[in-house]
Amino acid sequence: MSNSLIPATILTGFLGSGKTTLLKRVLSEAHGQKIAVIENEFGEENIDNEILVADTREQIIQMNNGCVCCTIREDLRTTLSDLAEKRRKGELQFDRVVIETTGLADPGPVAQTFFMDDEIAESYLLDSILTLVDAKHGEQQLNDRQEARRQIGFADQIFLSKSDLCTEAETAALLHRIKHMNPRAPQHKVHFGEVPIADVFDLKGFNLNAKLEIDPEFLNADSHGHDHHDHAHHDHEHGEHCDHPHHHAHDDDVKSFVFRSNKAFNPAKLEDFLGAIVQVYGPKLLRYKGVLYMKGSDRKVIFQGVHQLMGSDLGPKWAPGETKLSKMVFIGIDLPKDVLLQGLEQCLV
Ligand SMILES: Nc1nc2c(ncn2[C@@H]2O[C@H](COP(=O)(O)OP(=O)(O)OP(=O)(O)O)[C@@H](O)[C@H]2O)c(=O)[nH]1
């Protein structure tokens, strides 16, 4: 038991988005689980016994290779390493770790800490990044602050708080905008942090074998224009179409695009291309993930990454009768979509 990897969850969201509210709720509902919480700020409130709090100062260090996108949080590394050691020695018992970032934090260096430091990677498994968005102030925050937009781009799961303070139309518009920034993160409204624990833990956002879930509506909207049906239950004033005026009003720098093809990839070409891409665009790439159809293999290849850190693995076999298809989603800041799509196209057999 103590030898198994400790799951870690990053809880992020802009100032006042409801992180603490959600965390308290989760801690009170996590029946039987002991959760270590790491906060990168001092809370003035009393923390009960089950919660461990470590004071951590914001400090981002640059790694030797000089890549600005490959940073780890040294304070976090030390805290995680101390916690794991205490757990090994039996001095502390906990089943998982939640890291609550400050509202202005960039989740990138926090996430990378789990992949770039061997000692941390041997003790922990990053499960997911959860991003809270304030329904009332989110629109403005996304307009004004890149931190808020990056938090969306990194997310495995979006929680929308305070929708009780907004109209249905406002909420729908915000969720629509977020979906374009990050199509792979499911969206859930939360009322004062009320969420089923299954939406919070063991999401396997960084698991190479996890299925790639992209909202089919998004795929349709992206590739075929406006011939799809709109979100079933929202009574959008603009009817069936995806191109609401609000959609065009925001040209968010955090964007996503999807690559799909029925043709197989040439593995060597693709490896070269992706290697070059992450070298050049690493700082701008937030998250990317794909299920790949490779020539010469009867198995799926799964890949995913954060900034320049990319991992890939053999997945399950293509099932008999299953349509072989590559599907990749890239989420980043001002990515040159056309260059990347054309480049990928050229890696096909
Ligand atoms: N109306 C409403 N208020 C909420 C909801 N969720 C949280 N709040 C309130 O929003 C305020 C901020 O919530 P916090 O949980 O402190 O937010 P936070 O993200 O931890 O804030 P910082 O740590 O300052 O970034 C508090 O007053 C909460 O009670 C919600 O669903 N609806």
The ligand as an SDF file (V2000), in Angstrom:
LIG
                    3D

 32 34  0  0  0  0  0  0  0  0999 V2000
  -23.3490   32.6120   -4.6560 N   0  0  0  0  0  0  0  0  0  0  0  0
  -22.3700   31.7310   -4.5740 C   0  0  0  0  0  0  0  0  0  0  0  0
  -21.2530   32.0160   -3.8700 N   0  0  0  0  0  0  0  0  0  0  0  0
  -20.2680   31.1020   -3.8150 C   0  0  0  0  0  0  0  0  0  0  0  0
  -20.3730   29.8390   -4.4660 C   0  0  0  0  0  0  0  0  0  0  0  0
  -19.2300   29.1560   -4.2440 N   0  0  0  0  0  0  0  0  0  0  0  0
  -18.4580   29.9490   -3.4660 C   0  0  0  0  0  0  0  0  0  0  0  0
  -19.0860   31.1230   -3.1830 N   0  0  0  0  0  0  0  0  0  0  0  0
  -18.6030   32.2540   -2.3790 C   0  0  0  0  0  0  0  0  0  0  0  0
  -17.5530   32.9060   -3.0690 O   0  0  0  0  0  0  0  0  0  0  0  0
  -16.6040   33.4570   -2.1590 C   0  0  0  0  0  0  0  0  0  0  0  0
  -15.2130   32.9870   -2.5230 C   0  0  0  0  0  0  0  0  0  0  0  0
  -15.1270   31.5780   -2.2900 O   0  0  0  0  0  0  0  0  0  0  0  0
  -13.7650   30.8770   -1.8880 P   0  0  0  0  0  0  0  0  0  0  0  0
  -14.0520   29.4280   -1.7440 O   0  0  0  0  0  0  0  0  0  0  0  0
  -13.1250   31.5670   -0.7430 O   0  0  0  0  0  0  0  0  0  0  0  0
  -12.9090   31.1490   -3.1910 O   0  0  0  0  0  0  0  0  0  0  0  0
  -11.3670   30.8780   -3.4620 P   0  0  0  0  0  0  0  0  0  0  0  0
  -11.2430   30.5100   -4.8770 O   0  0  0  0  0  0  0  0  0  0  0  0
  -10.8340   29.9140   -2.4620 O   0  0  0  0  0  0  0  0  0  0  0  0
  -10.7800   32.3210   -3.2070 O   0  0  0  0  0  0  0  0  0  0  0  0
   -9.2340   32.8060   -3.1670 P   0  0  0  0  0  0  0  0  0  0  0  0
   -8.5080   31.7950   -2.3230 O   0  0  0  0  0  0  0  0  0  0  0  0
   -9.3200   34.1500   -2.5710 O   0  0  0  0  0  0  0  0  0  0  0  0
   -8.7650   32.8440   -4.5730 O   0  0  0  0  0  0  0  0  0  0  0  0
  -17.0510   32.9860   -0.7850 C   0  0  0  0  0  0  0  0  0  0  0  0
  -17.7460   34.0390   -0.1820 O   0  0  0  0  0  0  0  0  0  0  0  0
  -17.9740   31.8340   -1.0790 C   0  0  0  0  0  0  0  0  0  0  0  0
  -18.9560   31.6520   -0.0920 O   0  0  0  0  0  0  0  0  0  0  0  0
  -21.5730   29.5570   -5.2270 C   0  0  0  0  0  0  0  0  0  0  0  0
  -21.7490   28.5020   -5.8550 O   0  0  0  0  0  0  0  0  0  0  0  0
  -22.5250   30.5450   -5.2320 N   0  0  0  0  0  0  0  0  0  0  0  0
  1  2  1  0
  2  3  2  0
  2 32  1  0
  3  4  1  0
  4  5  2  0
  4  8  1  0
  5  6  1  0
  5 30  1  0
  6  7  2  0
  7  8  1  0
  8  9  1  0
  9 10  1  0
  9 28  1  0
 10 11  1  0
 11 12  1  0
 11 26  1  0
 12 13  1  0
 13 14  1  0
 14 15  2  0
 14 16  1  0
 14 17  1  0
 17 18  1  0
 18 19  2  0
 18 20  1  0
 18 21  1  0
 21 22  1  0
 22 23  2  0
 22 24  1  0
 22 25  1  0
 26 27  1  0
 26 28  1  0
 28 29  1  0
 30 31  2  0
 30 32  1  0
M  END
$$$$
